[in-house]
Amino acid sequence: MGATFPVPRDLIDRIFEGKDVFVKPKTLGKIEPGMKIVFYASREDQGFYGEAEVVSVEEFSDPMEILKKYGERVFLSEKELKEYVKNREKWGSKHRPWMAIVIKNAKKYPRIVKPRRFVSVSGRYLSKEEYERILKEAEGIER
């Protein structure tokens, strides 16, 4: 059905304000066009904030190539991406490829939804049932 990925709370609104290229190290192998990406705010104010539809996914060995290709469309600045790369290298993920996920129809949920299962740094897949539950709770239909 889709996947969820954590995004620092202070950066998440960029996705809903028009930045349409989400980047991260490749941790989940099967992200495909048409799937939903549900964005989870990590750190403070944790929860599912909204979603977008996957248009395309590209793999890059050099994350800076993503900036060269997509420029201002990337939700991270050049400085932020360089810091992210540097931190990933410290954590031993230097050789993992990076993904550029082009998204469309990004929408913020009316309510923040608290996850029932932990969302790790690598993200995780969402079942149809979990996705539907998130939508219902976001609309205030179910708590």
Steps between C-alpha positions, in 0.01 A plus 500: 500500500769744600765594749566746777823688555605725787577864426618750762199710605667825404538378138173317440292801390727551199346187350151648530613839372617381158833319532436186296823301530550303819851360555639243739736204507341195341365292786185351352545319171155517352369855463312532172292755307144517629591405857426739786771649717374603844730751667571450868635792702789377709652659808247750644124492426524145368227361279379454144459846347397425145561308183592512134488269200819359348559610140845345457797366693862533395809359663825698529840391629592867558224694678637830370397385151141523622548872560660543159203334332210638707639823651246707694238223477688299768352549847850537652740786431851420377638570848241273666563218253877522556445481877265201455763322287771575756286360784413186300871436444558524877230236552666258259261540205752656263451253214123479503339648187270803531145533373337800340125451525304739281157556652171667407174591670665564837238575761520575867255317724242702698621323817834352601469123541709318759641170370410177670831347391847651520635675189876444480753721323489265202121533466263211448234371266132571566223246453172605344329458839750720682481767230119505519517529879736797470261672257199444729685634804633797302141592411388449860273209412670260740723555798 
